[in-house]
Amino acid sequence: HVQLVESGGGSVQAGGSLKLTCVISGFSVTSDCVGWFRQVPGKEREGVAAIYTGGGRAYYADSVKGRFTISLDNAETTLNLHMNGLKPEDTAMYYCAADVLPYGGSWSAAYWGQGTQVTVS
């Protein structure tokens, strides 16, 4: 039973920072890609950042490059998203995801967390 449990969302002023954390269980992360997506009401869910396990490559959406950093800890069972220089347009529900395909204009994933809200004012 795959479980992805996010935490760390909240409200912050523009220019501030937040760290999102996702604990992954029931899923073998070996040679796989995990990541973060976000969604605002009325818009499609979009990929934000993704990383291949085992020290693999990281991918970022153009809108967050240079501001967000994705990382894996704890034997690659904890996925983090460090968000700096937050902007009001970063306001969204953020979802942890596993079995991510971070290619093309529309990333996809097979497994999802329940989401954590980030609000930037």
Steps between C-alpha positions, in 0.01 A plus 500: 500500500672816377483797733631850438447735794584867459565760766650847530255716312379829638479873446799722434570847371649556158875444505475251782584131515326172576606137505260227395559141608350178370542163671480215250401149607379181338682586183839399372679817403792313347570633153189711494405863481317686775395861505268787574207639309272795575150602409285809536122490463391507139840404363669172415746345740855589396835342572729708721806288574600136468802291580620152411607287794854373543653841450334553169411813311261763627247680283336835563224701341634821346288705740685367807856451373752670728245535781390145584721202584385137514681239708468150645592396858474202734594227256294678239173463689460871573458746216559868566428818310686807621322810370677835515409838356133409505264702284121542517476295180648205689177480701349156437427158642825306480494123444771243552513239224677176416568321173533839334568559132651852490512541126340724246253771569285289732654289771311199634509274805344175615473563874393812689495639850204689644655842452616787720400862447758773442380859509728794416375853560 
